[in-house]
Amino acid sequence: MGFTTVERSRPDALFTAVYRGLFAPSFPPGELGSEASLADALRDGSADLFAVVDDAGAPVAAAFGEWSAHARVQLLTYLAVGPAARGGGIGGRLLREAVGAWAARRDPCLVVAEIEDPRAPAHDAHGDPRRRLAFYEAAGAQVLDVPYFQPGFGGPGHRVLGMLLLVLHAAPQLRHGDAVDGEALRTFMEDYLEAVEGAVTADAATTALLEALDRPGGVPMGPWRPGQ
Ligand SMILES: CC(C)(COP(=O)(O)OP(=O)(O)OC[C@H]1O[C@@H](n2cnc3c(N)ncnc32)[C@H](O)[C@@H]1OP(=O)(O)O)[C@@H](O)C(=O)NCCC(=O)NCCS
């Protein structure tokens, strides 16, 4: 069977099939935005979707990303491969294609992704967090040294705590040795919190995260260390 990568910048039948058939089963509900919010992001031009389709046009893998022009940060919001196709190289290929396209189109930019703590338990449908980190590390990802959490759909009480923020690409202008530009990341984080939670609140977790982004010299990145 042949596989082709296609791109969508508007919601359509393929988007619906990706959301319902790939994303909804692959992510815990608290980590996945609503179908309407992803469709809106495609419509307003801030998001794009890459999908790998089989010969019949059915999606077997997809990557959805959101661009913050203000911060010059591209978030790989969701990447999923259908369970039957996992482990066959499709996810790695799609990740390279999507990151390569974003890095070229939006130069200079940072491309980041958020993943669960690798010590979290594995789940049949959602996958194994340790192997997921290994997947991204094999693609060259570096872990930012920040106490990251995914903003909560519905407010701060719904945050996913203890996540990692990865750097998949950093343009030379936004990179300072083994650190990346904290200002770009802070702008990205504030915009992200406002969009998802409605405001940037002054709670302890937000303050710790923003302080970590404000460190002089940028935000250090490197391999994941337990306890990070
Ligand atoms: C993580 C994922 C995108 C990888 O795509 P893939 O096509 O399976 O990966 P590739 O074949 O290119 O690379 C194989 C590597 O992917 C990772 N992987 C494969 N299956 C996995 C699973 N069920 N859970 C987590 N990681 C997995 C492993 O690191 C694997 O290497 P290994 O076989 O040496 O352990 C895919 O497994 C998936 O969709 N998982 C569920 C959803 C998810 O975790 N999305 C990413 C979070 S944003």
Ligand as a Chemical Component Dictionary entry (heavy atoms), coordinates in Angstrom:
data_LIG
# 
_chem_comp.id                   LIG 
_chem_comp.type                 NON-POLYMER 
_chem_comp.pdbx_formal_charge   0 
_chem_comp.three_letter_code    LIG 
# 
loop_
_chem_comp_atom.comp_id 
_chem_comp_atom.atom_id 
_chem_comp_atom.alt_atom_id 
_chem_comp_atom.type_symbol 
_chem_comp_atom.charge 
_chem_comp_atom.model_Cartn_x 
_chem_comp_atom.model_Cartn_y 
_chem_comp_atom.model_Cartn_z 
_chem_comp_atom.pdbx_ordinal 
LIG C1  C1  C 0 4.382  8.494  18.849 1  
LIG C2  C2  C 0 3.919  8.172  17.400 2  
LIG C3  C3  C 0 3.476  9.451  16.706 3  
LIG C4  C4  C 0 5.116  7.560  16.648 4  
LIG O1  O1  O 0 4.755  7.263  15.300 5  
LIG P1  P1  P 0 5.194  5.847  14.656 6  
LIG O2  O2  O 0 4.878  5.836  13.210 7  
LIG O3  O3  O 0 4.607  4.790  15.504 8  
LIG O4  O4  O 0 6.790  5.925  14.880 9  
LIG P2  P2  P 0 7.999  5.428  13.954 10 
LIG O5  O5  O 0 7.677  4.085  13.385 11 
LIG O6  O6  O 0 8.399  6.511  13.023 12 
LIG O7  O7  O 0 9.137  5.299  15.058 13 
LIG C5  C5  C 0 9.101  4.222  15.966 14 
LIG C6  C6  C 0 9.220  4.788  17.367 15 
LIG O8  O8  O 0 8.013  5.498  17.722 16 
LIG C7  C7  C 0 7.738  5.284  19.102 17 
LIG N1  N1  N 0 6.472  4.552  19.237 18 
LIG C8  C8  C 0 5.996  3.538  18.476 19 
LIG N2  N2  N 0 4.803  3.124  18.968 20 
LIG C9  C9  C 0 4.542  3.884  20.053 21 
LIG C10 C10 C 0 3.474  3.937  20.998 22 
LIG N3  N3  N 0 2.426  3.107  20.950 23 
LIG N4  N4  N 0 3.548  4.859  21.975 24 
LIG C11 C11 C 0 4.582  5.697  22.069 25 
LIG N5  N5  N 0 5.636  5.678  21.206 26 
LIG C12 C12 C 0 5.591  4.787  20.221 27 
LIG C13 C13 C 0 8.896  4.460  19.648 28 
LIG O9  O9  O 0 9.917  5.342  20.090 29 
LIG C14 C14 C 0 9.358  3.715  18.417 30 
LIG O10 O10 O 0 10.695 3.284  18.517 31 
LIG P3  P3  P 0 10.957 1.793  19.107 32 
LIG O11 O11 O 0 10.158 0.862  18.258 33 
LIG O12 O12 O 0 12.430 1.641  18.974 34 
LIG O13 O13 O 0 10.464 1.802  20.526 35 
LIG C15 C15 C 0 2.774  7.132  17.391 36 
LIG O14 O14 O 0 3.197  5.968  18.023 37 
LIG C16 C16 C 0 1.485  7.616  18.044 38 
LIG O15 O15 O 0 0.642  8.156  17.372 39 
LIG N6  N6  N 0 1.299  7.410  19.357 40 
LIG C17 C17 C 0 0.087  7.808  20.050 41 
LIG C18 C18 C 0 -0.146 9.302  20.060 42 
LIG C19 C19 C 0 1.095  10.049 20.478 43 
LIG O16 O16 O 0 1.816  9.626  21.377 44 
LIG N7  N7  N 0 1.373  11.192 19.837 45 
LIG C20 C20 C 0 2.526  12.035 20.124 46 
LIG C21 C21 C 0 2.235  12.972 21.253 47 
LIG S1  S1  S 0 2.101  14.644 20.714 48 
# 
loop_
_chem_comp_bond.comp_id 
_chem_comp_bond.atom_id_1 
_chem_comp_bond.atom_id_2 
_chem_comp_bond.value_order 
_chem_comp_bond.pdbx_ordinal 
LIG C1  C2  SING 1  
LIG C2  C3  SING 2  
LIG C2  C4  SING 3  
LIG C2  C15 SING 4  
LIG C4  O1  SING 5  
LIG O1  P1  SING 6  
LIG P1  O2  DOUB 7  
LIG P1  O3  SING 8  
LIG P1  O4  SING 9  
LIG O4  P2  SING 10 
LIG P2  O5  DOUB 11 
LIG P2  O6  SING 12 
LIG P2  O7  SING 13 
LIG O7  C5  SING 14 
LIG C5  C6  SING 15 
LIG C6  O8  SING 16 
LIG C6  C14 SING 17 
LIG O8  C7  SING 18 
LIG C7  N1  SING 19 
LIG C7  C13 SING 20 
LIG N1  C8  SING 21 
LIG N1  C12 SING 22 
LIG C8  N2  DOUB 23 
LIG N2  C9  SING 24 
LIG C9  C10 SING 25 
LIG C9  C12 DOUB 26 
LIG C10 N3  SING 27 
LIG C10 N4  DOUB 28 
LIG N4  C11 SING 29 
LIG C11 N5  DOUB 30 
LIG N5  C12 SING 31 
LIG C13 O9  SING 32 
LIG C13 C14 SING 33 
LIG C14 O10 SING 34 
LIG O10 P3  SING 35 
LIG P3  O11 DOUB 36 
LIG P3  O12 SING 37 
LIG P3  O13 SING 38 
LIG C15 O14 SING 39 
LIG C15 C16 SING 40 
LIG C16 O15 DOUB 41 
LIG C16 N6  SING 42 
LIG N6  C17 SING 43 
LIG C17 C18 SING 44 
LIG C18 C19 SING 45 
LIG C19 O16 DOUB 46 
LIG C19 N7  SING 47 
LIG N7  C20 SING 48 
LIG C20 C21 SING 49 
LIG C21 S1  SING 50 
# 
